[in-house]
């Protein structure tokens, strides 16, 4: 049963790709307004967890309750409509469409008037969406595309924003920009589940953290209680489970 106040409650989530068990009996909860980070070495099951939450990865067990509603057996479209938004690894913008057209896809449920109002409200945080609105998204740099992808997800008015490796492959100065955006979203009380390889930066802005090793939960707690030493021990769980 979900804890009172949890916007997302995951109990016993398992994800399998054939004989490969990517996530094993994962329990996790996120409360409204929290920023929670999911950490782990490459292949630990982090992206599979995010994809399973929105129905894009094959769940082999477990129960998911979102905003008081059981979404375990719901299709992806229904899960997204219920208020979950995923910014996937690699951004996945439509490269031949303009920035503005990509944003409009994220706001499909909004009227034109609502879209214009909310888009304009986001332009101070994402100035690239105004400056290059009518350029093809594929012509933007990786960091610019990441900003557009986050803005697109926010236009869906999510109750929970899932961010999968938002700083991956970006130059250090652009990584700073992305984390400044995440910190601003946290100040605005946007509920966030963040998967991120840059553990130190992620922990610096998160409220709580979960650490996976070989798909198993190795460690969880307040972000401030997790440091390099505890992370190293948790990551070494990969070898112990191998």
C-alpha positions as CSV (number, residue, x, y, z in Angstrom):
1,X,0.0,0.0,0.0
2,X,1.3,3.5,-0.9
3,X,2.4,5.7,2.0
4,X,0.1,8.7,2.6
5,X,1.6,11.6,0.7
6,X,3.4,9.6,-1.9
7,X,2.7,10.7,-5.5
8,X,4.4,7.5,-6.8
9,X,4.6,4.2,-4.9
10,X,6.5,1.3,-6.5
11,X,6.3,-2.1,-4.8
12,X,8.3,-5.1,-6.0
13,X,9.0,-3.8,-9.5
14,X,10.8,-6.3,-11.8
15,X,11.9,-5.7,-15.4
16,X,13.1,-8.5,-17.6
17,X,14.3,-8.6,-21.2
18,X,14.1,-12.3,-21.9
19,X,16.5,-14.0,-19.5
20,X,18.1,-10.7,-18.5
21,X,16.8,-9.3,-15.2
22,X,17.3,-5.6,-15.4
23,X,15.4,-4.6,-12.3
24,X,14.7,-6.9,-9.4
25,X,12.0,-6.4,-6.7
26,X,12.4,-2.7,-6.5
27,X,10.5,-0.7,-3.9
28,X,10.5,3.1,-4.2
29,X,8.4,6.1,-3.2
30,X,8.3,9.7,-4.2
31,X,6.4,12.4,-2.4
32,X,4.8,15.4,-4.0
33,X,7.4,18.3,-4.3
34,X,10.4,16.0,-3.8
35,X,13.5,15.8,-6.0
36,X,14.7,12.1,-5.8
37,X,17.8,10.8,-7.6
38,X,18.3,7.3,-8.8
39,X,21.9,6.4,-9.0
40,X,24.0,3.4,-10.0
41,X,26.7,2.2,-12.3
42,X,26.1,1.7,-16.0
43,X,23.7,-1.2,-16.5
44,X,22.4,-1.0,-13.0
45,X,18.8,-0.7,-14.1
46,X,18.1,3.0,-13.8
47,X,16.8,3.7,-17.3
48,X,14.8,0.5,-17.2
49,X,13.1,1.7,-14.0
50,X,12.1,5.0,-15.6
51,X,10.9,3.2,-18.8
52,X,8.9,0.7,-16.7
53,X,7.2,3.4,-14.8
54,X,5.7,4.8,-18.0
55,X,5.1,1.4,-19.5
56,X,7.9,1.4,-22.1
57,X,9.8,-1.5,-20.6
58,X,8.5,-5.0,-20.0
59,X,7.5,-5.3,-16.3
60,X,7.7,-8.9,-15.1
61,X,6.3,-8.1,-11.6
62,X,5.4,-5.4,-9.2
63,X,2.7,-2.8,-8.6
64,X,2.8,1.0,-9.3
65,X,0.4,3.5,-7.8
66,X,0.5,7.0,-9.2
67,X,-1.5,9.9,-7.7
68,X,-3.7,7.4,-5.9
69,X,-4.4,5.3,-9.0
70,X,-3.0,1.8,-9.9
71,X,-1.2,2.2,-13.2
72,X,0.4,-1.2,-13.2
73,X,-1.6,-2.5,-16.2
74,X,-2.3,0.8,-18.0
75,X,-0.8,1.5,-21.4
76,X,1.8,4.2,-21.9
77,X,-0.7,6.7,-23.4
78,X,-3.0,6.5,-20.3
79,X,0.0,6.7,-17.9
80,X,1.2,9.9,-19.7
81,X,-2.3,11.4,-19.6
82,X,-2.4,10.7,-15.8
83,X,0.4,13.2,-15.3
84,X,3.8,11.5,-15.8
85,X,6.3,13.0,-18.3
86,X,9.6,11.4,-19.3
87,X,12.5,13.3,-20.8
88,X,14.4,10.2,-22.2
89,X,18.1,9.7,-22.5
90,X,19.2,11.2,-25.8
91,X,16.3,13.8,-25.8
92,X,14.6,12.3,-28.8
93,X,13.3,15.5,-30.4
94,X,11.9,15.4,-33.9
95,X,14.9,16.8,-35.7
96,X,13.1,17.9,-38.8
97,X,10.5,19.8,-36.9
98,X,11.0,23.3,-35.5
99,X,11.6,24.0,-31.8
100,X,8.1,25.5,-31.6
101,X,6.5,22.4,-33.3
102,X,8.4,20.1,-30.8
103,X,7.0,22.1,-27.9
104,X,3.5,21.9,-29.3
105,X,3.7,18.1,-29.3
106,X,4.3,18.3,-25.5
107,X,1.2,20.4,-25.1
108,X,-1.2,18.4,-27.2
109,X,-3.9,18.6,-24.5
110,X,-3.7,22.4,-24.4
111,X,-5.7,24.8,-26.6
112,X,-3.7,27.2,-28.8
113,X,-4.3,30.0,-26.3
114,X,-3.2,27.9,-23.3
115,X,-0.1,26.7,-25.2
116,X,1.0,30.2,-26.1
117,X,0.5,31.4,-22.5
118,X,2.4,28.5,-20.9
119,X,5.1,28.5,-23.6
120,X,5.8,32.2,-23.0
121,X,5.9,31.6,-19.2
122,X,8.7,29.1,-19.8
123,X,10.8,31.2,-22.1
124,X,12.7,33.0,-19.3
125,X,13.9,29.6,-18.0
126,X,14.5,28.3,-21.5
127,X,15.4,31.3,-23.7
128,X,16.5,29.0,-26.5
129,X,12.8,28.2,-27.1
130,X,12.2,31.8,-28.0
131,X,15.4,32.6,-29.7
132,X,15.4,29.6,-32.0
133,X,11.7,28.9,-32.1
134,X,11.4,28.5,-35.9
135,X,14.7,26.6,-36.5
136,X,14.8,22.9,-36.9
137,X,15.5,21.1,-33.6
138,X,18.2,19.0,-35.3
139,X,20.3,22.1,-35.8
140,X,20.6,22.8,-32.1
141,X,23.5,21.7,-29.9
142,X,23.1,18.9,-27.5
143,X,22.6,21.2,-24.6
144,X,20.1,23.3,-26.5
145,X,18.1,20.2,-27.4
146,X,18.1,19.1,-23.8
147,X,16.5,22.4,-22.8
148,X,13.9,22.0,-25.4
149,X,13.2,18.4,-24.3
150,X,12.7,19.5,-20.7
151,X,10.5,22.4,-21.7
152,X,8.4,20.1,-23.9
153,X,7.8,17.8,-21.0
154,X,6.9,20.7,-18.7
155,X,4.2,21.9,-21.2
156,X,2.4,18.6,-20.5
157,X,1.8,19.9,-16.9
158,X,3.2,16.8,-15.3
159,X,2.6,15.8,-11.7
160,X,5.9,14.0,-11.9
161,X,8.8,14.7,-14.2
162,X,11.2,11.9,-15.0
163,X,14.6,13.0,-16.2
164,X,16.9,10.3,-17.7
165,X,20.6,11.3,-17.8
166,X,20.0,15.0,-18.7
167,X,23.7,15.9,-18.5
168,X,25.0,12.9,-20.5
169,X,27.5,13.9,-23.2
170,X,27.3,17.6,-22.6
171,X,30.2,20.1,-22.1
172,X,30.9,21.0,-18.5
173,X,29.6,24.6,-18.9
174,X,26.3,23.2,-20.4
175,X,26.1,20.7,-17.6
176,X,26.0,23.6,-15.2
177,X,23.1,25.2,-17.1
178,X,21.1,21.9,-17.0
179,X,21.6,21.6,-13.2
180,X,20.7,25.2,-12.7
181,X,17.4,24.4,-14.5
182,X,16.8,21.4,-12.3
183,X,17.5,23.4,-9.2
184,X,15.0,26.0,-10.4
185,X,12.4,23.4,-11.0
186,X,13.0,22.1,-7.5
187,X,12.5,25.6,-6.1
188,X,9.2,25.7,-8.0
189,X,8.2,22.5,-6.2
190,X,8.1,20.4,-9.4
191,X,8.2,16.7,-8.4
192,X,11.3,15.1,-10.0
193,X,12.8,11.6,-10.4
194,X,16.3,12.1,-11.8
195,X,18.6,9.5,-13.2
196,X,22.1,10.9,-13.4
197,X,25.7,9.6,-13.8
198,X,27.0,12.8,-12.2
199,X,26.3,11.6,-8.7
200,X,27.9,14.5,-6.8
201,X,25.9,17.1,-8.6
202,X,22.7,15.1,-8.5
203,X,23.0,14.6,-4.7
204,X,23.7,18.3,-4.2
205,X,20.2,19.2,-5.3
206,X,18.2,16.1,-4.4
207,X,16.1,15.5,-1.3
208,X,16.6,11.7,-1.3
209,X,18.4,9.1,-3.2
210,X,18.1,5.4,-4.2
211,X,21.2,3.5,-5.4
212,X,20.9,0.4,-7.6
213,X,23.4,-2.4,-8.3
214,X,22.5,-5.1,-10.8
215,X,18.9,-4.1,-10.7
216,X,18.7,-4.4,-6.9
217,X,18.2,-1.6,-4.4
218,X,21.5,-1.3,-2.5
219,X,21.1,1.9,-0.6
220,X,18.5,4.6,0.0
221,X,18.2,7.6,2.2
222,X,18.5,11.4,2.5
223,X,20.7,12.8,-0.2
224,X,22.9,14.5,2.4
225,X,23.7,11.2,4.1
226,X,25.2,9.6,0.9
227,X,28.8,10.4,0.1
228,X,31.6,9.0,-2.1
229,X,32.4,6.2,0.4
230,X,28.8,5.0,0.7
231,X,28.3,5.2,-3.0
232,X,31.5,3.2,-3.7
233,X,30.3,0.4,-1.3
234,X,26.9,0.4,-3.0
235,X,28.4,0.3,-6.5
236,X,30.6,-2.6,-5.4
237,X,27.4,-4.5,-4.8
238,X,27.6,-5.0,-8.6
239,X,30.5,-7.4,-8.1
240,X,28.9,-9.1,-5.1
241,X,25.8,-9.9,-7.0
242,X,27.6,-11.0,-10.2
